[in-house]
Amino acid sequence: MRTQVAIIGAGPAGLLLGHILQRAGIGFVILEQKSREYVLSRIRAGVLEQGSVDILGELGLDSDLAARGLTHHGIYLQYEGRRHHIDFVDLIGRTVTVYGQQALVAHLLAEHDRLGSDVRFDVEGVAPHDVDSTTPSVLTGEGERIECDFVVGADGYHGVCRAAIPGVTALERGYPYAWLGILADVPPSTDDLIYALHPDGFAMHSMRSLEVSRLYLQVDPSESIDEWSDERIWEQLQRRLGVDGWTLQEGTITEKSITPMRSFVASTLQHGRLFLAGDAGHIVPPTGAKGLNSAIADVALLGRSISARYRGDDSPLTHYSASALSRQWKVQQFSQWMTEMLHVHREITDESARAFRYRSQVGQLEYTTGSRHAQAALAEQYAGLPF
């Protein structure tokens, strides 16, 4: 088989890149190791930056988003029993939209089905070959060779594509805390997302729709979800999110899991004719809502760069890695800042040192909520840097 671009991975990055290429008249195939059902069932991120919403609109892929997405004008920062609103519209004239990654993947895949795109699931043993030549290819476990001009690795942290880059290294950082996340069948108790620092640990109130709430608790990475009964989860959410005059509504928990947190950035996102996008090249902690948006930013840039290459301009594609990583490191620092400011540092065993760290976090939050300039900097980064 012969195509122009072989995309490995049918997550949001791979599926969206396919739509970008299709619009440019560039041929592609998408190969996914997991089943269609598995891909559609993965529960992931749920906040889209303004730029991500704009990209989907430009591609005509926002009909479901427009119908089901929830536009938010800011976030709340909470500490010491006080809640402060950061108004993005007032500060920078931009918004964010709550829209689950699950819903985005389902819509992108449905549109590929409508267009008759070549998207394949349950493809075992996929591997890129000869990517440092002018005739790269992808081999499957069944022995099929797909010849192409370019290979795109959108196959996640554990995928095969990053490992196919000679000498690639990774800068990584782990965090001494994890998120216990739940989905609950109860209308949200807030109009905008709440990020709360509490002596017992971080908590967050998000949502998936007007009927479903998404909430998080900081826990130790070594804890098991079996240790957390529904009653214990709601008790801690009430404790950490509670403020005078406000009620957290409880409902049936339909899904719960514990996710460790880490940061990771590959030293390069390209080698020869192989290019990485999304989690294959970088991962951020979820506090700043940047993972899905970083993947969208990657493929928006990569799609434009590949299109330019077919028009005779090699420069954007040559500089793809440098451009994407420049944006990614800004995203990393913001995510790290939000994470460290809002999570209790239980790993500090000295009581005085731990108390000092907590009070300094309160100081950070007081400065941020008390300074319009600091609020604008937060809003600019949360609502999204330029693509």
Summary of the structure (lengths in Angstrom):
residues: 387
radius of gyration: 21.4
end to end distance: 33.5
largest distance: 65.5
contacts: 1305
relative contact order: 0.17
helix: 40%
strand: 25%
